[in-house]
């Protein structure tokens, strides 16, 4: 699914690029005023796009990347000349008609236009050549990193001083994606940061090591100490950390977990006749209360960032704590809404 999403975005980007090029050609093009209708400008763009993608999908992979450079560049020059000739033929009849109307001599146009067309089309070719080579190199690096990571069962982390640290898979508890950055939490409680996305990690780490909990969390199997119908519990620094599932994928996740290790399954806390406000606080709620005890007047975003929650999770937990009348809000010095503990007995 992540790869398909990338492909769709890639196609949309290409379509948008050529739509902008078509608009620019219609507004200001070498062909006008000899072409009387915009459709000829759009056909010109199709000529160029055809030349570009023939190189992109055929000549570059079949010739250039296989070190047949002389044949590749020969084909490129022939293709560029053919594209320029097609552009000139497209407006040739219009030019002759305009010559009759204006009784003018367009010899200079015939002399200069092909050279200008060639330079313009060559610039499109070079742009997409660099794009193709970049993508090829990126894929090679990604595959190399994936093979290296799988071979040694370790994840490479670039530290702030640009040194690389290799983290063994068995030392990782879970990953949290927040604020366009991945926070890697080790079983000993240490936190490290890594660029990228959870989808990239899914492609990088073998699938038998992890399970996707929700949009923000990727959990390593061997860090799970138990699981319920709604959440994982992983061990971090000698304490249990609760990580909720996707609300729409609970049955699917439970099926995977029960096949992996049915002995770690336990039921959620449920008891008829007990009011919601009397149910025990989750570990995440207790974390928020402990944080507000130390930093009263903190806002939701500050709480989310400090405790490595997503903003949505922090809002939900704080709303639940307010509903239980355990916290209240006040305006701080900057007139922003902050939260304080209302019931000290929960500490």
Buried (B, 14 or more C-beta within 10 A) or exposed (E): EEEEEEEEEEEEEBEEEBEEBBBEBBEEBBBBEBBEEBEBBBBBBEBBBEBBEBBBEEBBEEBBEEEBEEEBEEBBEEBBBEBBEBBBEBBEEBBEEBBEEEEEEBEEBEEEBBEEBBEBBBEBBEEBBEEBEEEBEEEEEEEEBBEEBBEEEBBBBEEEEEEEEEBEBEBBBBBBBBEEEBBBBBBEEEEBEBEEEBBBBBBBBEEEBBBBBBEBBBBBBBBBEBBBBEBBBBBBEEEEBBBBBEEEBBEEBBEEBEEEEEEBEEEEEEEEEEEEEEEEBBBBBBBBBBBBEEBBBBBBEBBBBBBBBBBEBBBBBBEBBBEBEBBEBEEBEEEBEBBBBBEEEBE
